[in-house]
Amino acid sequence: MNRFIQLIALLFLSNSLRADETGPPTAPFALLRNSASNSTQEGLGRIQVDRSLFVKCESDFADLRLFRVRGEEVLEWPFLVRETRPRTREIAPQEISSTIIAFDKTSEDLLLYTVELPGDSPQISKMRIHTPLRNFEKTVSVYAKKREGEWSLLIGGFLIHDREAFVDFRRTDVDFARGVYDQIRIQLEDATDEQQSDLRRVTETLGAPSGPQVTESTTVKTRNFRVDKFTFFTPKKPRLPERGIVKYPLEIISQKQVAENEGERKKETEIILETGTIPINQLALTAAGSNFSRKVRIEIPRKDDPGKWREISQDTIHRYDLAGLKEEKLSLRLPETQVEQIRLIIENGDNRPIQVESAKGNGPLVELVFLTKPNDSWQVAYHAPAAKLQKPNYDTAVLQRAEREGIARESIVMSDPRPNPDFDERAGIDLPPWFAKKWILHTLIAFVVGILIWVLYGAARKIEAVE
């Protein structure tokens, strides 16, 4: 009983002694990372959240703080957590200038145009014929060549037309195989149009016994097909996202062949990947072998029973390599998830098993965004194993406005993690509210000291009695 009272007394004394102490603001956190260099401008700074932060922090980053360091001053600094996801956009076709260098009208009523492209012309894949005429239908053939090469057919017998008399529909764009060419030859059939109009005239003479007289005549008009110019366009190109995708190598913990699953005879390959709570929405595998196609089930641990798995997605991987056929897809899409492990079940059927050699997880780019000024250094403190910290509620209105206004951003590179020399497991633990009142605290201290004196006095009396 005396030992229990002594322990309680020591706990009260230790808490009371540190009640008036002010430790460093980084004390609750076990790990630190310092900026490798100071910020150089006034604006927005960004720090990428990498694997070490994901592994040691809570999913909402409640146990992470950013500090601005100026000499001996270490000040907690507001920040935003931002996710940047890739957005793949197409680069619109670019117009390429050209010059008509030759023209001819043949006896077969063909129009031949020779067009020269600039010497540094990129790939082209489309041509537009500009004509002021309406209501026409023409057949076009397009040829191309290099400077010293022969003419080669790109597309033949392509129909261009205008249906203005019936509907507002016009097609004068010609698509062909993309390539880099120096000259283009365009051949248009039926250079001259013939438009026939029938005229019927009805005349009637009063009193004539023969009745009304009908006179019919036909008028044929010819029209030359006029071309003002030819415009060429580059093909559409997907613009690869510069930012937004982070690729993390994943460790293959185990890979085994399973002949029976849930009581059924199934030949499957079971692979467990260590993901370490990294946000992942795609897996990229490398595998041996060729000419295969396999269904893959993707599973994660259940929250109510981590020893069991639940399926979150299915996908297919394949690789074909035969004669001229070469095709490969070894990526797996899945709903974005943050778990310690992911299990893959590859269904082999009666085929040879697939051996996965390595795996990578792709996820969004996550950054800490904050205000910077020149010559400031930064420190990230994280991982509070003893304290249950709440997510900080910062005033981030200016940060959000600065992001919308496109204020210049600066990437801050952080050093490797190191242990925090000021780490205190007791720091950050919320004490009962009555500890904040000094008179109550002092009364408790006096009471505990009295108990200690009483215990020591009793122990001394026992010692005397034994002697």
Contacts in CASP RR format, 6 or more apart in sequence:
PFRMAT RR
TARGET T0000
AUTHOR 0000-0000-0000
METHOD contacts of the structure
MODEL  1
MNRFIQLIALLFLSNSLRADETGPPTAPFALLRNSASNSTQEGLGRIQVD
RSLFVKCESDFADLRLFRVRGEEVLEWPFLVRETRPRTREIAPQEISSTI
IAFDKTSEDLLLYTVELPGDSPQISKMRIHTPLRNFEKTVSVYAKKREGE
WSLLIGGFLIHDREAFVDFRRTDVDFARGVYDQIRIQLEDATDEQQSDLR
RVTETLGAPSGPQVTESTTVKTRNFRVDKFTFFTPKKPRLPERGIVKYPL
EIISQKQVAENEGERKKETEIILETGTIPINQLALTAAGSNFSRKVRIEI
PRKDDPGKWREISQDTIHRYDLAGLKEEKLSLRLPETQVEQIRLIIENGD
NRPIQVESAKGNGPLVELVFLTKPNDSWQVAYHAPAAKLQKPNYDTAVLQ
RAEREGIARESIVMSDPRPNPDFDERAGIDLPPWFAKKWILHTLIAFVVG
ILIWVLYGAARKIEAVE
2 455 0 8 1.000
2 459 0 8 1.000
5 451 0 8 1.000
5 455 0 8 1.000
6 452 0 8 1.000
6 455 0 8 1.000
8 448 0 8 1.000
9 448 0 8 1.000
9 451 0 8 1.000
9 452 0 8 1.000
12 444 0 8 1.000
12 445 0 8 1.000
12 448 0 8 1.000
13 445 0 8 1.000
13 448 0 8 1.000
15 431 0 8 1.000
15 435 0 8 1.000
16 441 0 8 1.000
16 444 0 8 1.000
16 445 0 8 1.000
18 426 0 8 1.000
19 431 0 8 1.000
19 435 0 8 1.000
19 441 0 8 1.000
23 422 0 8 1.000
23 424 0 8 1.000
23 427 0 8 1.000
24 74 0 8 1.000
24 422 0 8 1.000
25 65 0 8 1.000
25 67 0 8 1.000
25 74 0 8 1.000
25 75 0 8 1.000
25 76 0 8 1.000
25 381 0 8 1.000
26 32 0 8 1.000
26 65 0 8 1.000
26 67 0 8 1.000
26 74 0 8 1.000
26 379 0 8 1.000
26 381 0 8 1.000
26 420 0 8 1.000
26 422 0 8 1.000
26 423 0 8 1.000
27 420 0 8 1.000
27 422 0 8 1.000
27 423 0 8 1.000
27 424 0 8 1.000
27 427 0 8 1.000
27 428 0 8 1.000
28 381 0 8 1.000
28 384 0 8 1.000
28 386 0 8 1.000
28 387 0 8 1.000
28 389 0 8 1.000
28 423 0 8 1.000
28 424 0 8 1.000
28 427 0 8 1.000
28 428 0 8 1.000
29 63 0 8 1.000
29 65 0 8 1.000
29 381 0 8 1.000
29 382 0 8 1.000
29 383 0 8 1.000
29 384 0 8 1.000
29 420 0 8 1.000
29 423 0 8 1.000
30 383 0 8 1.000
30 384 0 8 1.000
30 385 0 8 1.000
30 419 0 8 1.000
30 420 0 8 1.000
30 423 0 8 1.000
31 56 0 8 1.000
31 381 0 8 1.000
31 382 0 8 1.000
31 383 0 8 1.000
31 417 0 8 1.000
31 418 0 8 1.000
31 419 0 8 1.000
31 420 0 8 1.000
32 379 0 8 1.000
32 380 0 8 1.000
32 381 0 8 1.000
32 417 0 8 1.000
32 418 0 8 1.000
32 419 0 8 1.000
32 420 0 8 1.000
33 52 0 8 1.000
33 379 0 8 1.000
33 380 0 8 1.000
33 382 0 8 1.000
33 414 0 8 1.000
33 415 0 8 1.000
33 416 0 8 1.000
33 417 0 8 1.000
33 418 0 8 1.000
34 69 0 8 1.000
34 377 0 8 1.000
34 378 0 8 1.000
34 379 0 8 1.000
34 414 0 8 1.000
34 415 0 8 1.000
35 377 0 8 1.000
35 378 0 8 1.000
35 379 0 8 1.000
35 412 0 8 1.000
35 413 0 8 1.000
35 414 0 8 1.000
35 415 0 8 1.000
36 413 0 8 1.000
36 414 0 8 1.000
36 415 0 8 1.000
37 412 0 8 1.000
37 413 0 8 1.000
38 374 0 8 1.000
38 375 0 8 1.000
38 376 0 8 1.000
38 377 0 8 1.000
39 45 0 8 1.000
39 372 0 8 1.000
39 373 0 8 1.000
39 374 0 8 1.000
39 375 0 8 1.000
39 376 0 8 1.000
39 377 0 8 1.000
39 378 0 8 1.000
39 410 0 8 1.000
39 412 0 8 1.000
40 374 0 8 1.000
40 375 0 8 1.000
40 410 0 8 1.000
41 372 0 8 1.000
41 374 0 8 1.000
41 408 0 8 1.000
41 410 0 8 1.000
42 372 0 8 1.000
42 373 0 8 1.000
42 374 0 8 1.000
43 371 0 8 1.000
43 372 0 8 1.000
43 373 0 8 1.000
43 402 0 8 1.000
43 407 0 8 1.000
43 408 0 8 1.000
43 409 0 8 1.000
43 410 0 8 1.000
44 369 0 8 1.000
44 370 0 8 1.000
44 371 0 8 1.000
44 372 0 8 1.000
44 399 0 8 1.000
44 402 0 8 1.000
44 403 0 8 1.000
44 407 0 8 1.000
44 408 0 8 1.000
44 409 0 8 1.000
44 410 0 8 1.000
45 369 0 8 1.000
45 370 0 8 1.000
45 371 0 8 1.000
45 372 0 8 1.000
45 409 0 8 1.000
45 410 0 8 1.000
45 411 0 8 1.000
45 412 0 8 1.000
46 82 0 8 1.000
46 367 0 8 1.000
46 368 0 8 1.000
46 369 0 8 1.000
46 370 0 8 1.000
46 409 0 8 1.000
46 410 0 8 1.000
46 411 0 8 1.000
46 412 0 8 1.000
47 66 0 8 1.000
47 367 0 8 1.000
47 368 0 8 1.000
47 370 0 8 1.000
47 378 0 8 1.000
47 380 0 8 1.000
47 411 0 8 1.000
47 412 0 8 1.000
47 414 0 8 1.000
48 246 0 8 1.000
48 365 0 8 1.000
48 366 0 8 1.000
48 367 0 8 1.000
48 411 0 8 1.000
49 61 0 8 1.000
49 81 0 8 1.000
49 366 0 8 1.000
49 367 0 8 1.000
49 368 0 8 1.000
51 248 0 8 1.000
51 276 0 8 1.000
51 278 0 8 1.000
52 416 0 8 1.000
52 417 0 8 1.000
53 64 0 8 1.000
53 380 0 8 1.000
53 382 0 8 1.000
54 276 0 8 1.000
54 277 0 8 1.000
54 278 0 8 1.000
54 279 0 8 1.000
54 338 0 8 1.000
55 276 0 8 1.000
55 277 0 8 1.000
55 278 0 8 1.000
56 382 0 8 1.000
56 383 0 8 1.000
56 417 0 8 1.000
57 63 0 8 1.000
57 64 0 8 1.000
57 382 0 8 1.000
57 383 0 8 1.000
58 64 0 8 1.000
59 277 0 8 1.000
59 338 0 8 1.000
60 391 0 8 1.000
61 81 0 8 1.000
61 382 0 8 1.000
61 391 0 8 1.000
62 389 0 8 1.000
62 390 0 8 1.000
62 391 0 8 1.000
62 392 0 8 1.000
63 382 0 8 1.000
63 383 0 8 1.000
63 384 0 8 1.000
63 387 0 8 1.000
63 389 0 8 1.000
64 380 0 8 1.000
64 381 0 8 1.000
64 382 0 8 1.000
65 76 0 8 1.000
65 380 0 8 1.000
65 381 0 8 1.000
65 382 0 8 1.000
65 392 0 8 1.000
66 76 0 8 1.000
66 77 0 8 1.000
66 78 0 8 1.000
66 79 0 8 1.000
66 368 0 8 1.000
66 370 0 8 1.000
66 378 0 8 1.000
66 379 0 8 1.000
66 380 0 8 1.000
67 74 0 8 1.000
67 75 0 8 1.000
67 76 0 8 1.000
67 77 0 8 1.000
67 378 0 8 1.000
67 379 0 8 1.000
67 380 0 8 1.000
67 381 0 8 1.000
68 74 0 8 1.000
68 75 0 8 1.000
68 77 0 8 1.000
68 376 0 8 1.000
68 377 0 8 1.000
68 378 0 8 1.000
69 75 0 8 1.000
69 376 0 8 1.000
69 377 0 8 1.000
69 378 0 8 1.000
69 379 0 8 1.000
70 376 0 8 1.000
70 377 0 8 1.000
74 379 0 8 1.000
77 370 0 8 1.000
77 371 0 8 1.000
77 378 0 8 1.000
78 370 0 8 1.000
78 371 0 8 1.000
78 392 0 8 1.000
78 394 0 8 1.000
78 395 0 8 1.000
78 396 0 8 1.000
78 399 0 8 1.000
79 368 0 8 1.000
79 369 0 8 1.000
79 370 0 8 1.000
79 394 0 8 1.000
79 396 0 8 1.000
79 399 0 8 1.000
80 368 0 8 1.000
80 369 0 8 1.000
80 370 0 8 1.000
80 394 0 8 1.000
80 396 0 8 1.000
80 399 0 8 1.000
80 400 0 8 1.000
80 403 0 8 1.000
81 366 0 8 1.000
81 367 0 8 1.000
81 368 0 8 1.000
81 369 0 8 1.000
82 366 0 8 1.000
82 367 0 8 1.000
82 368 0 8 1.000
82 369 0 8 1.000
82 403 0 8 1.000
83 364 0 8 1.000
83 365 0 8 1.000
83 366 0 8 1.000
84 243 0 8 1.000
84 244 0 8 1.000
84 364 0 8 1.000
84 365 0 8 1.000
84 366 0 8 1.000
84 367 0 8 1.000
85 244 0 8 1.000
85 364 0 8 1.000
85 365 0 8 1.000
86 241 0 8 1.000
86 243 0 8 1.000
86 244 0 8 1.000
86 245 0 8 1.000
87 241 0 8 1.000
88 238 0 8 1.000
88 239 0 8 1.000
88 240 0 8 1.000
88 241 0 8 1.000
89 238 0 8 1.000
89 239 0 8 1.000
90 236 0 8 1.000
90 237 0 8 1.000
90 238 0 8 1.000
90 239 0 8 1.000
91 236 0 8 1.000
91 237 0 8 1.000
91 238 0 8 1.000
91 239 0 8 1.000
92 236 0 8 1.000
93 125 0 8 1.000
93 126 0 8 1.000
93 233 0 8 1.000
93 234 0 8 1.000
93 235 0 8 1.000
93 236 0 8 1.000
94 122 0 8 1.000
94 233 0 8 1.000
94 234 0 8 1.000
95 231 0 8 1.000
95 232 0 8 1.000
95 233 0 8 1.000
96 117 0 8 1.000
96 118 0 8 1.000
96 121 0 8 1.000
96 122 0 8 1.000
96 124 0 8 1.000
96 231 0 8 1.000
96 232 0 8 1.000
96 233 0 8 1.000
96 234 0 8 1.000
97 118 0 8 1.000
98 115 0 8 1.000
98 116 0 8 1.000
98 117 0 8 1.000
98 118 0 8 1.000
98 184 0 8 1.000
98 229 0 8 1.000
98 230 0 8 1.000
98 231 0 8 1.000
98 232 0 8 1.000
99 115 0 8 1.000
99 116 0 8 1.000
100 113 0 8 1.000
100 114 0 8 1.000
100 115 0 8 1.000
100 229 0 8 1.000
100 230 0 8 1.000
101 114 0 8 1.000
101 115 0 8 1.000
101 116 0 8 1.000
101 183 0 8 1.000
102 112 0 8 1.000
102 113 0 8 1.000
102 114 0 8 1.000
103 111 0 8 1.000
103 112 0 8 1.000
103 113 0 8 1.000
103 114 0 8 1.000
104 111 0 8 1.000
104 112 0 8 1.000
105 111 0 8 1.000
105 112 0 8 1.000
105 191 0 8 1.000
106 112 0 8 1.000
109 189 0 8 1.000
109 190 0 8 1.000
109 191 0 8 1.000
109 192 0 8 1.000
110 187 0 8 1.000
110 188 0 8 1.000
110 189 0 8 1.000
110 191 0 8 1.000
111 186 0 8 1.000
111 187 0 8 1.000
111 188 0 8 1.000
111 191 0 8 1.000
111 225 0 8 1.000
111 227 0 8 1.000
112 185 0 8 1.000
112 186 0 8 1.000
112 187 0 8 1.000
113 185 0 8 1.000
113 186 0 8 1.000
113 188 0 8 1.000
113 227 0 8 1.000
113 230 0 8 1.000
114 183 0 8 1.000
114 184 0 8 1.000
114 185 0 8 1.000
115 183 0 8 1.000
115 184 0 8 1.000
115 185 0 8 1.000
115 186 0 8 1.000
115 230 0 8 1.000
115 232 0 8 1.000
116 182 0 8 1.000
116 183 0 8 1.000
117 124 0 8 1.000
117 181 0 8 1.000
117 182 0 8 1.000
117 183 0 8 1.000
117 184 0 8 1.000
117 232 0 8 1.000
119 182 0 8 1.000
121 180 0 8 1.000
121 181 0 8 1.000
121 182 0 8 1.000
122 180 0 8 1.000
122 234 0 8 1.000
123 178 0 8 1.000
123 179 0 8 1.000
123 180 0 8 1.000
123 234 0 8 1.000
123 235 0 8 1.000
124 178 0 8 1.000
124 179 0 8 1.000
124 180 0 8 1.000
124 181 0 8 1.000
124 232 0 8 1.000
124 233 0 8 1.000
124 234 0 8 1.000
124 235 0 8 1.000
125 175 0 8 1.000
125 176 0 8 1.000
125 177 0 8 1.000
125 178 0 8 1.000
125 179 0 8 1.000
125 233 0 8 1.000
125 234 0 8 1.000
125 235 0 8 1.000
126 173 0 8 1.000
126 174 0 8 1.000
126 175 0 8 1.000
126 176 0 8 1.000
126 232 0 8 1.000
126 233 0 8 1.000
126 235 0 8 1.000
127 142 0 8 1.000
127 173 0 8 1.000
127 174 0 8 1.000
127 176 0 8 1.000
127 184 0 8 1.000
127 186 0 8 1.000
127 230 0 8 1.000
127 231 0 8 1.000
127 232 0 8 1.000
127 233 0 8 1.000
128 172 0 8 1.000
128 173 0 8 1.000
128 174 0 8 1.000
128 230 0 8 1.000
128 231 0 8 1.000
128 232 0 8 1.000
128 233 0 8 1.000
129 140 0 8 1.000
129 160 0 8 1.000
129 172 0 8 1.000
129 173 0 8 1.000
129 174 0 8 1.000
129 186 0 8 1.000
129 227 0 8 1.000
129 230 0 8 1.000
130 172 0 8 1.000
130 227 0 8 1.000
130 228 0 8 1.000
130 229 0 8 1.000
130 230 0 8 1.000
130 231 0 8 1.000
131 172 0 8 1.000
131 225 0 8 1.000
131 226 0 8 1.000
131 227 0 8 1.000
131 228 0 8 1.000
132 226 0 8 1.000
132 228 0 8 1.000
133 162 0 8 1.000
133 223 0 8 1.000
133 225 0 8 1.000
133 226 0 8 1.000
134 162 0 8 1.000
134 164 0 8 1.000
134 165 0 8 1.000
135 162 0 8 1.000
135 163 0 8 1.000
135 164 0 8 1.000
135 165 0 8 1.000
136 160 0 8 1.000
136 161 0 8 1.000
136 162 0 8 1.000
136 193 0 8 1.000
136 225 0 8 1.000
137 159 0 8 1.000
137 160 0 8 1.000
137 161 0 8 1.000
137 162 0 8 1.000
138 159 0 8 1.000
138 160 0 8 1.000
138 161 0 8 1.000
138 188 0 8 1.000
138 189 0 8 1.000
138 190 0 8 1.000
138 225 0 8 1.000
139 157 0 8 1.000
139 158 0 8 1.000
139 159 0 8 1.000
139 160 0 8 1.000
139 188 0 8 1.000
139 189 0 8 1.000
139 190 0 8 1.000
140 155 0 8 1.000
140 156 0 8 1.000
140 157 0 8 1.000
140 158 0 8 1.000
140 159 0 8 1.000
140 160 0 8 1.000
140 174 0 8 1.000
140 186 0 8 1.000
140 187 0 8 1.000
140 188 0 8 1.000
140 189 0 8 1.000
141 153 0 8 1.000
141 155 0 8 1.000
141 156 0 8 1.000
141 157 0 8 1.000
141 158 0 8 1.000
141 186 0 8 1.000
141 187 0 8 1.000
142 153 0 8 1.000
142 154 0 8 1.000
142 155 0 8 1.000
142 156 0 8 1.000
142 158 0 8 1.000
142 174 0 8 1.000
142 176 0 8 1.000
142 184 0 8 1.000
142 185 0 8 1.000
142 186 0 8 1.000
142 187 0 8 1.000
143 151 0 8 1.000
143 152 0 8 1.000
143 153 0 8 1.000
143 154 0 8 1.000
143 184 0 8 1.000
143 185 0 8 1.000
143 186 0 8 1.000
143 187 0 8 1.000
144 151 0 8 1.000
144 152 0 8 1.000
144 154 0 8 1.000
144 179 0 8 1.000
144 181 0 8 1.000
144 183 0 8 1.000
144 184 0 8 1.000
144 185 0 8 1.000
145 151 0 8 1.000
145 152 0 8 1.000
145 181 0 8 1.000
145 182 0 8 1.000
145 183 0 8 1.000
145 185 0 8 1.000
146 181 0 8 1.000
146 182 0 8 1.000
147 182 0 8 1.000
147 183 0 8 1.000
151 185 0 8 1.000
154 176 0 8 1.000
154 177 0 8 1.000
155 174 0 8 1.000
155 175 0 8 1.000
155 176 0 8 1.000
155 177 0 8 1.000
158 174 0 8 1.000
159 171 0 8 1.000
160 171 0 8 1.000
160 172 0 8 1.000
160 174 0 8 1.000
161 170 0 8 1.000
161 171 0 8 1.000
162 169 0 8 1.000
162 170 0 8 1.000
162 171 0 8 1.000
162 172 0 8 1.000
163 169 0 8 1.000
163 170 0 8 1.000
164 170 0 8 1.000
178 235 0 8 1.000
184 230 0 8 1.000
184 232 0 8 1.000
186 230 0 8 1.000
188 225 0 8 1.000
188 227 0 8 1.000
190 225 0 8 1.000
191 224 0 8 1.000
191 225 0 8 1.000
192 222 0 8 1.000
192 223 0 8 1.000
192 224 0 8 1.000
192 225 0 8 1.000
193 222 0 8 1.000
193 223 0 8 1.000
193 224 0 8 1.000
193 225 0 8 1.000
194 220 0 8 1.000
194 221 0 8 1.000
194 222 0 8 1.000
194 223 0 8 1.000
195 220 0 8 1.000
195 221 0 8 1.000
195 222 0 8 1.000
195 223 0 8 1.000
196 218 0 8 1.000
196 219 0 8 1.000
196 220 0 8 1.000
196 221 0 8 1.000
197 218 0 8 1.000
197 219 0 8 1.000
197 220 0 8 1.000
197 221 0 8 1.000
198 216 0 8 1.000
198 217 0 8 1.000
198 218 0 8 1.000
198 219 0 8 1.000
199 216 0 8 1.000
199 217 0 8 1.000
199 218 0 8 1.000
199 219 0 8 1.000
200 214 0 8 1.000
200 215 0 8 1.000
200 216 0 8 1.000
201 214 0 8 1.000
201 215 0 8 1.000
201 216 0 8 1.000
201 217 0 8 1.000
202 212 0 8 1.000
202 213 0 8 1.000
202 214 0 8 1.000
202 215 0 8 1.000
203 212 0 8 1.000
203 213 0 8 1.000
203 214 0 8 1.000
203 215 0 8 1.000
204 211 0 8 1.000
204 212 0 8 1.000
204 213 0 8 1.000
205 211 0 8 1.000
205 213 0 8 1.000
243 365 0 8 1.000
244 364 0 8 1.000
244 365 0 8 1.000
245 362 0 8 1.000
245 363 0 8 1.000
245 364 0 8 1.000
245 365 0 8 1.000
246 362 0 8 1.000
246 363 0 8 1.000
246 364 0 8 1.000
246 365 0 8 1.000
246 366 0 8 1.000
247 284 0 8 1.000
247 360 0 8 1.000
247 361 0 8 1.000
247 362 0 8 1.000
247 363 0 8 1.000
248 278 0 8 1.000
248 280 0 8 1.000
248 360 0 8 1.000
248 361 0 8 1.000
248 362 0 8 1.000
248 363 0 8 1.000
249 358 0 8 1.000
249 359 0 8 1.000
249 360 0 8 1.000
249 361 0 8 1.000
250 273 0 8 1.000
250 274 0 8 1.000
250 275 0 8 1.000
250 283 0 8 1.000
250 359 0 8 1.000
250 360 0 8 1.000
250 361 0 8 1.000
251 273 0 8 1.000
251 274 0 8 1.000
252 271 0 8 1.000
252 272 0 8 1.000
252 273 0 8 1.000
252 274 0 8 1.000
252 356 0 8 1.000
252 358 0 8 1.000
252 359 0 8 1.000
253 272 0 8 1.000
253 273 0 8 1.000
253 274 0 8 1.000
253 341 0 8 1.000
254 270 0 8 1.000
254 271 0 8 1.000
254 272 0 8 1.000
255 269 0 8 1.000
255 270 0 8 1.000
255 271 0 8 1.000
255 272 0 8 1.000
255 355 0 8 1.000
255 356 0 8 1.000
256 269 0 8 1.000
256 270 0 8 1.000
257 267 0 8 1.000
257 268 0 8 1.000
257 269 0 8 1.000
257 270 0 8 1.000
257 353 0 8 1.000
258 266 0 8 1.000
258 267 0 8 1.000
258 268 0 8 1.000
258 269 0 8 1.000
258 270 0 8 1.000
259 265 0 8 1.000
259 266 0 8 1.000
259 267 0 8 1.000
260 266 0 8 1.000
261 268 0 8 1.000
261 345 0 8 1.000
266 347 0 8 1.000
266 349 0 8 1.000
267 347 0 8 1.000
267 348 0 8 1.000
267 349 0 8 1.000
267 350 0 8 1.000
267 351 0 8 1.000
267 353 0 8 1.000
268 345 0 8 1.000
268 346 0 8 1.000
268 347 0 8 1.000
268 348 0 8 1.000
268 349 0 8 1.000
269 344 0 8 1.000
269 345 0 8 1.000
269 346 0 8 1.000
269 348 0 8 1.000
269 353 0 8 1.000
269 354 0 8 1.000
269 355 0 8 1.000
269 356 0 8 1.000
270 343 0 8 1.000
270 344 0 8 1.000
270 345 0 8 1.000
270 346 0 8 1.000
271 343 0 8 1.000
271 344 0 8 1.000
271 345 0 8 1.000
271 346 0 8 1.000
271 356 0 8 1.000
271 359 0 8 1.000
272 341 0 8 1.000
272 342 0 8 1.000
272 343 0 8 1.000
272 344 0 8 1.000
273 283 0 8 1.000
273 341 0 8 1.000
273 342 0 8 1.000
273 343 0 8 1.000
273 344 0 8 1.000
273 359 0 8 1.000
274 340 0 8 1.000
274 341 0 8 1.000
275 339 0 8 1.000
275 340 0 8 1.000
275 341 0 8 1.000
275 342 0 8 1.000
275 361 0 8 1.000
276 339 0 8 1.000
276 340 0 8 1.000
276 341 0 8 1.000
277 338 0 8 1.000
277 339 0 8 1.000
277 340 0 8 1.000
278 338 0 8 1.000
278 361 0 8 1.000
278 363 0 8 1.000
279 336 0 8 1.000
279 337 0 8 1.000
279 338 0 8 1.000
279 363 0 8 1.000
279 364 0 8 1.000
279 366 0 8 1.000
280 334 0 8 1.000
280 336 0 8 1.000
280 337 0 8 1.000
280 338 0 8 1.000
280 342 0 8 1.000
280 361 0 8 1.000
280 362 0 8 1.000
280 363 0 8 1.000
281 333 0 8 1.000
281 334 0 8 1.000
281 335 0 8 1.000
281 336 0 8 1.000
281 337 0 8 1.000
281 362 0 8 1.000
281 363 0 8 1.000
281 364 0 8 1.000
282 331 0 8 1.000
282 332 0 8 1.000
282 333 0 8 1.000
282 334 0 8 1.000
282 361 0 8 1.000
282 362 0 8 1.000
282 363 0 8 1.000
283 298 0 8 1.000
283 331 0 8 1.000
283 332 0 8 1.000
283 334 0 8 1.000
283 342 0 8 1.000
283 344 0 8 1.000
283 359 0 8 1.000
283 360 0 8 1.000
283 361 0 8 1.000
283 362 0 8 1.000
284 330 0 8 1.000
284 331 0 8 1.000
284 332 0 8 1.000
284 359 0 8 1.000
284 360 0 8 1.000
284 361 0 8 1.000
284 362 0 8 1.000
285 317 0 8 1.000
285 330 0 8 1.000
285 331 0 8 1.000
285 332 0 8 1.000
285 356 0 8 1.000
285 358 0 8 1.000
285 359 0 8 1.000
286 330 0 8 1.000
286 356 0 8 1.000
286 357 0 8 1.000
286 358 0 8 1.000
286 359 0 8 1.000
287 317 0 8 1.000
287 319 0 8 1.000
287 330 0 8 1.000
287 354 0 8 1.000
287 355 0 8 1.000
287 356 0 8 1.000
287 357 0 8 1.000
288 354 0 8 1.000
288 355 0 8 1.000
288 357 0 8 1.000
289 319 0 8 1.000
289 354 0 8 1.000
289 355 0 8 1.000
290 319 0 8 1.000
290 320 0 8 1.000
290 321 0 8 1.000
291 319 0 8 1.000
291 320 0 8 1.000
291 321 0 8 1.000
291 322 0 8 1.000
292 318 0 8 1.000
292 319 0 8 1.000
292 351 0 8 1.000
292 354 0 8 1.000
293 316 0 8 1.000
293 317 0 8 1.000
293 318 0 8 1.000
294 316 0 8 1.000
294 317 0 8 1.000
294 318 0 8 1.000
294 346 0 8 1.000
294 347 0 8 1.000
294 348 0 8 1.000
294 351 0 8 1.000
294 354 0 8 1.000
295 314 0 8 1.000
295 315 0 8 1.000
295 316 0 8 1.000
295 346 0 8 1.000
295 347 0 8 1.000
296 314 0 8 1.000
296 315 0 8 1.000
296 316 0 8 1.000
296 317 0 8 1.000
296 332 0 8 1.000
296 344 0 8 1.000
296 345 0 8 1.000
296 346 0 8 1.000
296 347 0 8 1.000
297 311 0 8 1.000
297 313 0 8 1.000
297 314 0 8 1.000
297 344 0 8 1.000
297 345 0 8 1.000
297 347 0 8 1.000
298 311 0 8 1.000
298 312 0 8 1.000
298 313 0 8 1.000
298 314 0 8 1.000
298 315 0 8 1.000
298 332 0 8 1.000
298 334 0 8 1.000
298 342 0 8 1.000
298 343 0 8 1.000
298 344 0 8 1.000
299 309 0 8 1.000
299 310 0 8 1.000
299 311 0 8 1.000
299 312 0 8 1.000
299 342 0 8 1.000
299 343 0 8 1.000
299 344 0 8 1.000
299 345 0 8 1.000
300 309 0 8 1.000
300 310 0 8 1.000
300 312 0 8 1.000
300 337 0 8 1.000
300 339 0 8 1.000
300 341 0 8 1.000
300 342 0 8 1.000
300 343 0 8 1.000
301 307 0 8 1.000
301 308 0 8 1.000
301 309 0 8 1.000
301 310 0 8 1.000
301 339 0 8 1.000
301 340 0 8 1.000
301 341 0 8 1.000
302 308 0 8 1.000
302 309 0 8 1.000
302 310 0 8 1.000
309 343 0 8 1.000
312 334 0 8 1.000
312 335 0 8 1.000
312 337 0 8 1.000
313 332 0 8 1.000
313 333 0 8 1.000
313 334 0 8 1.000
313 335 0 8 1.000
315 332 0 8 1.000
315 333 0 8 1.000
315 334 0 8 1.000
316 329 0 8 1.000
317 329 0 8 1.000
317 330 0 8 1.000
317 331 0 8 1.000
317 332 0 8 1.000
317 346 0 8 1.000
317 354 0 8 1.000
318 327 0 8 1.000
318 328 0 8 1.000
318 329 0 8 1.000
319 327 0 8 1.000
319 328 0 8 1.000
319 329 0 8 1.000
319 330 0 8 1.000
320 326 0 8 1.000
320 327 0 8 1.000
320 328 0 8 1.000
332 344 0 8 1.000
336 363 0 8 1.000
336 364 0 8 1.000
344 356 0 8 1.000
346 353 0 8 1.000
346 354 0 8 1.000
346 356 0 8 1.000
348 354 0 8 1.000
368 380 0 8 1.000
369 399 0 8 1.000
369 403 0 8 1.000
369 409 0 8 1.000
370 399 0 8 1.000
371 398 0 8 1.000
371 399 0 8 1.000
371 402 0 8 1.000
372 410 0 8 1.000
372 412 0 8 1.000
378 412 0 8 1.000
378 414 0 8 1.000
380 414 0 8 1.000
381 420 0 8 1.000
384 428 0 8 1.000
385 425 0 8 1.000
386 425 0 8 1.000
386 426 0 8 1.000
386 428 0 8 1.000
386 429 0 8 1.000
387 425 0 8 1.000
387 427 0 8 1.000
387 428 0 8 1.000
387 429 0 8 1.000
389 428 0 8 1.000
434 440 0 8 1.000
434 441 0 8 1.000
435 441 0 8 1.000
END
